[in-house]
């Protein structure tokens, strides 16, 4: 089955937090930020659509520079892969899912659903 597995993510949404680049103890640099994507299929009881808030990370120099120019509220398209990251906390080991960006494109969309 080698070669038949796929881990591809494509998201179009709005930047909700531009985050910042930071250096990790390993010496690697990562720029973490957040993307909001409204759900099209389901509204809450109040009639408002529930958004998904997604953690996004940029590891390459190219994507970190692009992320560094983002503004809150800006529409973007992200292509990458879903990753699960493990880390230590005071309570023990924690984990979270995030999208690792390969391509980041700023969009000019009048409105998203």
JOFENFEN-V94170 format. One line per field, one symbol per residue. burial: I if it has 16 or more other ideal C-beta (glycine too) atoms within 10 Angstrom, else O. A space follows every 10 residues. Layout:
burial=???
This chain:
burial=OOOOOOOOIO IOIIIIOIIO OOOOOOOOOI IIIIIIIOOO OOOOOOOOOO OOOIIIIIIO OOIIOIIOOI OOOOIIOIOI OOOOOOOOOO OOOOOOOIII IIOIOOOOOO OOO
